[in-house]
Amino acid sequence: MNIKSNYFLPKPVKVGDEVEVTVEAVASKGDGIAKKDGFVIFIKGAKEGDKLKVRITDVKARFAIGEIMS
């Protein structure tokens, strides 16, 4: 399977979606990393082990950005 093949696949989230996730790790820049159907979501201010409801604010080819809903 070619690495670029994921680029055109449908994404499991879109901007504005609200999803519940569990943060699996923390990236080098400090953002929490969660996954929805294997698709990575970066969440600013999240810590490993957090169970959060997040709103998707941006979707790129290989990852999404989410913000914690208060």
C-alpha positions in Angstrom: 0.0 0.0 0.0 1.4 3.4 -1.0 1.7 5.9 1.8 -0.1 8.6 -0.3 -3.1 6.3 -0.7 -4.6 7.5 2.6 -4.6 11.1 1.2 -7.8 10.7 -0.8 -9.7 8.3 1.5 -12.8 9.7 3.3 -12.0 11.1 6.7 -14.0 9.8 9.7 -14.4 13.4 11.0 -15.2 16.8 9.4 -15.0 20.4 10.7 -17.7 21.0 13.3 -18.1 17.4 14.4 -18.2 16.7 18.1 -16.6 13.5 19.1 -15.7 11.7 22.3 -12.1 10.5 22.4 -9.5 9.1 24.8 -6.0 10.8 24.6 -3.5 8.0 23.9 -0.3 10.0 24.0 1.2 13.5 23.9 3.0 14.8 20.9 6.5 16.5 21.1 4.9 19.9 21.0 2.6 19.0 23.9 -0.7 18.4 22.1 -2.8 15.4 23.1 -3.1 12.6 20.4 -6.3 10.7 20.1 -7.7 8.6 17.3 -11.1 8.2 15.7 -11.3 5.1 13.5 -7.5 5.2 13.3 -7.4 8.8 12.1 -5.2 11.0 14.3 -6.7 14.0 16.1 -4.4 16.5 17.9 -5.9 18.3 20.9 -4.2 21.3 22.5 -4.0 21.2 26.3 -5.0 17.5 26.5 -3.1 15.0 28.6 -2.6 11.3 28.1 -5.5 9.3 29.6 -8.0 12.2 29.3 -11.5 11.2 28.1 -12.8 14.3 26.3 -15.5 15.6 24.1 -13.8 17.7 21.3 -15.0 19.8 18.4 -13.1 19.3 15.2 -11.7 22.7 14.0 -9.6 21.6 11.1 -9.1 18.5 8.9 -5.9 17.9 7.0 -5.0 14.9 4.7 -3.5 12.8 7.5 -4.8 14.3 10.8 -7.4 16.6 12.4 -7.2 19.3 15.0 -9.8 19.4 17.8 -10.5 21.7 20.7 -11.8 20.6 24.1 -15.4 21.5 24.6 -16.1 23.0 28.0 
